[in-house]
Amino acid sequence: MTCHCPGGIKYAPLYIHSFQLLQPRKLLEAERFNIQYTSPSEIDTVADKLRYYRHKKALRQKDVAEKTGIHLATYCAYEQEDRKIPYPLDKLSKIAELFDVEITDLLDHYNLFLYNGQAQQIRALRQSLGLSKKEFGKLYGFHAHTVNQWENDNIQILKTTWVKLFGDE
């Protein structure tokens, strides 16, 4: 800035403050979540929990993707309701850290089952029924080899199979 004053011209530096406004990009969606869910304990799906905490932090999907090093399309897919495969726990750990919550706060029952170790839980269920792997598989319509793979953590149990064994808790 300059000022013409008696005795000469005075110069004053002009400082411009810039900051990001903490406001969700889609205010209507954020308002809907605030009205629909007053607490994250009311939310059943990982996708909705991710949206809830993202809105609570006033972040856009793009912001979360950039701050966690996750590709934007990948993060957007995490917020989709119809996700059939488990969420990668390493990525959810980064997101939980950004949101300042425990990773378990982001998980639904199925993903929490995987997080807590499917092998021990499947083995415990089978043993509580007093069944061999072959008998357990036959009872639920699986091959004994598949049951063995689950109990050794060689393959992940699908969500549809988990629902069949444990119900949609």
Secondary structure, DSSP 8 states (H G I E B T S, - for coil): -EEEETTEEEE-------------SSHHHHHHHHHH-SSGGG--SHHHHHHHHHHHTT--HHHHHHHHT--HHHHHHHT-TT--S---HHHHHHHHHHHTS-GGGT--HHHHHHHT-HHHHHHHHHHHTT--HHHHHHHHT--HHHHHHHHTTSS---HHHHHHHH---
